[in-house]
Amino acid sequence: MSEVAKKFISTSELCQRYDKSSRTISRWPVTRGFPKPAIANNGSENLYLMEEVEAWEEREMRKGA
């Protein structure tokens, strides 16, 4: 896997990771403080920085603990 592939995660990968729709993922930056896409493609997949997604997951886990 290339460095670029490790750095970003796509909308479809996030949908699989969280078992949520792309619409839900797109609302999360407003409703849950989820990171905004690093690369937003209109009508295509967005790319999110993996480190920001992982940091968000850590914060969410601490909230639930």
Contacts in CASP RR format, 6 or more apart in sequence:
PFRMAT RR
TARGET T0000
AUTHOR 0000-0000-0000
METHOD contacts of the structure
MODEL  1
MSEVAKKFISTSELCQRYDKSSRTISRWPVTRGFPKPAIANNGSENLYLM
EEVEAWEEREMRKGA
6 50 0 8 1.000
7 49 0 8 1.000
7 50 0 8 1.000
7 51 0 8 1.000
8 38 0 8 1.000
8 39 0 8 1.000
8 47 0 8 1.000
8 48 0 8 1.000
8 49 0 8 1.000
8 50 0 8 1.000
9 17 0 8 1.000
9 47 0 8 1.000
9 48 0 8 1.000
9 50 0 8 1.000
9 53 0 8 1.000
10 45 0 8 1.000
10 46 0 8 1.000
10 47 0 8 1.000
10 48 0 8 1.000
11 22 0 8 1.000
11 25 0 8 1.000
11 26 0 8 1.000
11 37 0 8 1.000
11 45 0 8 1.000
11 46 0 8 1.000
11 47 0 8 1.000
11 48 0 8 1.000
12 22 0 8 1.000
12 45 0 8 1.000
14 20 0 8 1.000
14 25 0 8 1.000
14 48 0 8 1.000
14 53 0 8 1.000
15 21 0 8 1.000
15 22 0 8 1.000
15 25 0 8 1.000
18 25 0 8 1.000
25 34 0 8 1.000
26 46 0 8 1.000
28 34 0 8 1.000
29 35 0 8 1.000
29 36 0 8 1.000
32 60 0 8 1.000
33 56 0 8 1.000
34 53 0 8 1.000
34 56 0 8 1.000
35 48 0 8 1.000
35 49 0 8 1.000
35 52 0 8 1.000
35 53 0 8 1.000
35 55 0 8 1.000
35 56 0 8 1.000
37 46 0 8 1.000
37 47 0 8 1.000
37 48 0 8 1.000
38 47 0 8 1.000
38 48 0 8 1.000
38 49 0 8 1.000
38 52 0 8 1.000
39 46 0 8 1.000
39 47 0 8 1.000
40 46 0 8 1.000
41 47 0 8 1.000
END
